[in-house]
Amino acid sequence: MKAIIYTRVSSNEQVKGTSLEDQETKCREYCAQKNIEVLKVFREEGESAKTADRTEFLRALEFCRKNKSKVDIFVVVKVDRFARNTEDHFGVRKILLDYGVSLHSVTEPIGNSPVEKLLETVLAGTAEFDNAIRSQRSIDGMIARVRQGITPWKPPIGYLSNQSKKRGEKKNEPDEIDPAIFPIIQRTLKRFSREEIEQSELCAYLDQEGLSKIRGRKTTKQMVEKIIGQYLKFYAGIIMNPWLEGEEIRGLHRAMITEDEMHQIIAIRTGKYIKKQPRKSFNPLFPLKKTIVCGTCDGNLTASRSKGNGGEYGYYHCYSPSCEMRNRTIAKDIVEREFIQLLQTLRPSRQHLSLLRETVMDLWEEKRELFESDASKFKKQLDSLTVKRQRIFDMREDGSYTKEDFLERKAEIDNEMAAVRISLNESKIDQFDIEAAITYATKFVENLDRQWVDLKDDLKPRFQKLIFPEGVLYFKDHGFQTTKLSLMLQQKETARDEQSLLVTPRGIEPRFTG
């Protein structure tokens, strides 16, 4: 069996990355597994794919036509690399079948029988979607466990797995310590953090303490590297969220070492000495900390907690030595409730949202012309090819073409029309993306208070910066006083003066990619 491979990306950025190479690698691996010989690879570069000219796709079809009986299979990674809608997909499939070539997708079950064709249309849309949903639900469940302080995976050496997965249960409890191994690793790490043991001595020291006897084999350098590297944060009571880079959660499991000892070990390994754990710049308990500005001295308010009879209470307060409001606390609950009320007052009117939509759409109309120009170009090409195709049939009927000439010319035109038809459809698809974007944006702006409440804590400072780029003034006993609003909300005031929003200020135009 012999095959050609077709790879395609939809942007120049992907061309510069690894998408094309990754597709080709997967296709070649597929062919190797099936004992299929690869005759040629056709690479559709990003610029060509985006404008939908499909020059390499056309070359691939022509290669199949001119090499009938020599090419058996047309290999792609996924059918969406082949065509982006069902009509185009099966139109080209028929052309390939006429050449004796079958389409193979590396990642999707497709074939040529009626049942397989049905599966191809149904499963291509539902099976992958179902798998994605299942995978996402599984990941969401594991993220929830991590944020509860429980690791959903096997714990490192020194802890005992509760074997919940083998019992068909969800892991709802933190990992227990291994009573034999935990103290050995704990003593070793603490001594290493105090520089009482060299890194080169760790293997021997762990075995001397009895680790090799318990495990039944000598401790290797690879194991030591994991203990003082990969597992170190877990030993300090920290769980890393692998699905969100940089997110750290305080685990419910018993820690071996303190965070200061962890940072000391890291410092020893890297040659940098850190005596204390660096303070985190963001505290989820006080999301407004970097946004609120003291109305008396214009300094940023800080925040802290204090203990009372009923538990711990949070407060915002000014810490500037020269401010008369120094150490005069404002209850966290009061400040954040007033902030939500402030956001409610900034809710745009329906008139403003309508003008905002018109503003964006007005600018988009200029960009739309580019897409419509492409669509018009492909429509003209398709009309011209349709006329040529009819002329070929006419010349066959009047005897100007022999049967062989007729089939040759018809095949060339059909291939060109297939490529141009895909180009036309894709140029139309791109035109409608802006509608969904505007709908989402206006819904977001319409409910600022609700958006702030629902946001994850670590995203709230960015949201606040977007609405109040220079912060927001707060006066004790008087509440908030805005300083400068974002441009989007300033335009709300402009709308009241009946000034047009249809001219976008220079330098802030939305960017669109062609």
N, C-alpha and C positions, 0 to 999 in steps of 0.2 A: 504494500500500500504506500502511496506517495501523496504528499500534502504540501500546501502552501500555508503560511501563517500571516494573518493580518492583525496589526496592532494599531491602536488609535488613541489619541488623547484630545482633550477639548480646549487646551490652553497652552500658551507658550511656557507658563510656569511649570506645567507638568513635563514639558519637553526637557526643561533644564533639570528636573528632578529625576526620579527613577521609574516613573510609571511605564514608559515604553519598554525599558529594559526588563522591568518586573513582568510585564505581560509576555514578552518574548521568552523569558526564562520559564514561565509557567507553561506556555504552549509547547516549548521544546521538551520539557519534562513529561508532559502528557503524551507527546509523540513517541518519546523513548519508551514509556511504559507500554504503549500499544504496538511497539515495533513498526512505527510509521516513519518512513524516510521524508525528511524535510527538503523540498526542492528549492524554495525561495521564501524570503520574508519581506512583506510589504509594510512599511512604517508610515503611517499617516501623521505628519507633524502637526503640532498644535495650531499653528496659524491656518493651515489648510483645513483642519478639522473644524475649527470655529467658523470660518467663512463658509464651510460646507462644500467647498469645491470638490473634495474627494478625489484628487488626482490619483493617489495610490490605490484607492478602492477600484477606480476604473481600470487601472493597470492590472490589478489582481483579476478582475473579471475577464479582461482581454487575454491574460495569460492562461486562464482556464479554457477559454474558447479556442485559442490557437494551439493548445496542447491537450486536446481531447484524447482520452484513453491513457494519457500520461499523468494526469492529476486526478486523484480520487477523493481528496478531502480538503475542505476549506476550514482552517482551525482559527478560532477566536477564543479569548478568555471568557467573555460573556456576550450574550446576544446584544446588549446595549452598545457594545463596541461596533456591532455590525449595522444596526439600524435602530432608531429610537421610537418607532411605532410598529404595530402589528402589520399594517398594510404594506409598508415598505419591506419589512422583514420577510414576509412570505412571497412578495413579488420577486425579490432577489433570490430567495430559495428556489423558486421555479426556474429562474434562469440557470442557476447552478445545476439543478437536476437535469436540465436539457443538455448540459455539457457532461453529464455523468459524474458530477461532483456533489458530494454530500457535505452538509455543514455540521461541524463538530464544535460544541462549546465545552471548554475545559471544566467549567464550574456548574453546568446545567444539563439536565437529562433531556436531550432532544433526539428526534429521529425522523424517518420518512413515512412510517405507516400512519394510517388515520388516527389510531389511538395515540401514537407518539406525538403527532402534530397537535392533538387536543391537549395532551400533557404539556407540550411545549408552550402553548398559549396560556394555559391555566396555571401550571406549576411555576413558570417563569415569574408570574406575578404574585402567587400566593405562598409557595413553599419558601422562597427566599424571605418573604415578608414574615412568615410565621417563625422561621428560624431566627430572624433578627429580633422579633418580639420576645421569643423565649430567652435568647441570649441577653437582651437588655433587662428582662425581668430578673434573670439570675444575677446579673451584675448589680442591679438596683438592690437586690436582697443582700448581697455581700457588702455593698457600700453601707447599707443600713446597719449591718453587724459591726463593721469597722467603726462607724460613728457612735456606736453604743460602747465601744471600747473592747470589742471581742473580735479576735482574728478568725476569719472563716476558713483559713488554711492550716496546715500542720505547723505546730510551734517549733522553734529551734531547739537544739540540744539543751538540756537543763529543765525542760518542761515536758509534761505528759499530755499526749493527745487524748481527748475524751471519747474518741472513736464514734462520734455521733453519726457520721456519714455511713459507717458500716451498719449501724442500727437503723438506717433510714430516717434519722431524725435531724432537725435543724440544730445547729450549735447555738445554744442560748447562754452558756456559761463560759467564763474565761478559763484558760488552760491552767491546770494545777502544776505545782512545781514537782520535779523529780527529786525525791528526798535524798537520793544518793549522789546525783550528779550536780544538782543546783548549788550546793555549798562549795563544791570544788571549783566550779567556774566562777562563782562569786568571789571567793578568796583570791583567785588568780587575777581577775580583772581589777580588784581593789588594790592589790599589790603592784600590778602593772601601772595603774594610774598614779601611784606614789613613786614610780620609777625604782622600785625595789627589785624588779625583774626586767631583764632585757627581752626584747621581742624574740631574739634568737634562742632564748632559753625557755620559751613558753611551752613548747612540745614536751620537753623533758620534765618541766615542773608539773604540768597537768598529769602526766603519767606517774610521776613520783607521788602525787596526791591520790592516785588510785583510779584515774579515769580509764586507763587502758585495761585495767583488771575488770572494771565494771562492763566495759563495752566489748571486751574480748579481742581487742586489736590496738596497736599502737596509734597514738595521735599523730596525724600528719600535718604538714605545713598548710595544706589546703583547708583543713578543719580549723586551724588557728586563725587563718585569714578570715574565715566566716565569723568566728567568735568575736574578733576585734574589729570586724568590718561590717559585713552584711547583717549580722544579728545584733549589733551593738545597741541600736536605738530601742529594739524590743527589750533588751536586757535593762535599759534605763526606764522602762515603762511606757515607751512611745510606740504607737502603731502608725505606720505610714500608709496613707490611702494611695494605692497604685493607680487609681483611675483619675486622680486629681493631683497633679504635680505640686509638691510643696505642702500639701495638707497633712498635718500631724495631729493625732488624737491621743489623749491620755488613756492608756489601756487599763482595763479592770484587773489584769493579771498582776501578780506580785513582782515588783521590780527587783533586780539583783543589785543594781548600782544606782547612784543618784545621777541627775542630769549633769551636774558639775563634774562628776567623775567621768561621765561619757565624753564631755568636751575635753577633759584633760587627756584622755586616751587618744582622741582624734588629734589633739595638738602634738602629743608625743610622736605619733605616727607621721605627721606632716612636718614636724620640726617647728611648729608654732605653738606658743604657750598661751593658753587661755585659762585664766584662773576661775572665772565665773561664767555661768551660762548667760549668753547675750539675751537681753530683754526683747520680747516680741513687740513689733511696732503696732500691731493691731490687736485689740481686745474685743472679742465679740459681745461682751457684756455692755460695752459703751460704744455703740456704732457711731454716735455723733461727735465723738471726742475730737476728731480732726476737722470737723465742720463748724462747730459753734465758736463764735468769737465774742469775747467779753465786750459788752456795750460800753463799759467804763474806760478800759485801757486799750482796747483793740488787740489784746493778746488772746491766744488760743486757750480755751478752757481745758483743764485736765479732768480726770475722774478717779474715783477711788471707792472702796467699800468699807463699811464699818459694821461692827457687830452690835446687836441690841438684844433685848429680851426675846423678841420674836424671830431672831435669826440675823442674816446679813442684809444690809441695805446699801443701794448704790446711790452715789451723788456725783454731780458735776460741780466744779468750783474753779475759781481763778487762782493761779499760783504765783502771779507776778508780785514781787516784794513791794513794789511801789503803788499797787492798786488798792483802793479803799475797799474793794470787794474781795480782797485776799481771804481765803479760807471761809467765806460765807457760802455755804453749800446750797445746792438746788437739787431737790430729789430727782433721781433718774426718771421715775415714772411720770412725773409732772412734765419734765422737759420733753420727753419723747411723745407724750400725748399732745402737747402744744405743737410739736413739730408736725405731727400728722394733721392737726387742724390747719396749720400753715399751708401744707400741701393741698388741702382741700380748697383753700381760698384761691390757689393758683390754677385750679381746674379750668381749662380753656372752654369757652362757649362753643356751641355748635357752629356759630358763624365763623369763629376763629378756625376751628378744625376744617371747615369747608374751604376757607381761604388758604389754609396750609396745604390742603390737598390740591387745590388749584395751582398753588405756587410750584409744588413739586411736579405736577402733571404738565404744567406749562414748560418747565425746563426739560422734562422728559420728552415732550413732543419734538424738541430739537434733536434729541438723541434717537428718537424713534425713526426719524427720517433715514438714519444710516441703515437700520434693519429693513425698513421698507424699500430702500434702494437695492439692498441685496435681494429681497424677495422679488422685486420687479425684474431684476436682472435674470434671476433663475426662471421666473415665469416666462420671460421672452425666450430664453434658451429652450424651455420645454415646448413652447408653442412652435418654435422653429423646427425642433426635432420631430414634433408630431407631424408637421407638414412634410418633412423629408421622409418620414416613415410611410406616409400615405403615398408619396411619389414612388417609393420603392415598390409598393404593392401594384400601383398603376403600371409601372414599367414591366413588372412580371406578367401582368395580364395582357399587355400589348406585345409581349415577346421580346422586349428589349433586354431583359435579364434571363439568363438560363436559371434553372433551379438552384444550381450551386452558387451562382452570383447572388441570386435573391436571398438565399439563406445567410450568406456571408455578410451582405450589407444590412439585412434585417437584424442580425445578431449584434453588429456594431452599434446600430442605432438604439436597440433595446438596452444595451449596457449603458450607453450615454444617458438615456432617459432615466434609467434607474438611479444613477448617481445624482443627476440634476434634481429628480423628484425628492430624494432624501434631503438635498441641499435646501430646496424650497420649503419643505416641512419644518426643518430645523430653524430656518430663519424666522418662521412664524412663531415657533415655540418660544424663542428668546424674547419676543415682544411682550409677552404677558407676565413676565416675572415681576415687573414693577407694581402691578396691581396688588398682588399679595403683600408686597413690602409696604406699600402706603397704608393698606388696611391695618396691618399689624402695628405700624408706627402710630397711627391716629388712636387706636385702641389703647396703646401704651400711654400716650400723653394724656388721654382722657381720664385716666384713673391713677394719678401719681401717688396718692396716699395708699391705695391698695397695692400698687406695685412695690412701694417701699416696705410695707408690712410683710409681703410675701417673699421678698428677696432673701437669698442666703446672706448671712451676716457679713461674710467676707466681700460681698459685692455691694453692700450698702454705701461704703465710702466713695466708690466710683460713681454710683447713682447720685449721691449728694453733690459731688464735684460737678457733675453734668448739669444739675439744676442750679446750684449756687457756686459758680466758678471761683469766687473770692470768699467763700464762707458766708455765714449768716449771723448777724448780730443778735445777742440775747441780753436783755436787761432784767435783772432780778426784780420781781414784783410787776413787771410790765410785759414780759415775754419777748417774742421775736420781732425783729425789725430787719427787713431784707436790705441788702446792700446792692448787689448786682445780680440780676437773673440771667439765665442762659439766653442766647439770642432767640431761641424758639419761643420762650415765654415773654421776652421783650416785645415780640411781634404781636402779642396779645394786646398790649397797650397801643401799638400802632394801629391795630384794627379799629379801636375805638375812635381814632381820629379820622377814620375812613380813608387812610392812606393805603395805596395798593400794595399787596404782598407779592405781586406777580413779577417784581424785579428783584432777583436774588442779589444781596450785597456781594461785592467783588471779593474773591478770596475764600468764600465759604461754600462754593458751589458743590452740590453732591457729585461724587465721582461715579461714573458708569464705565464698565468695561465692555469693549466691543466684542 
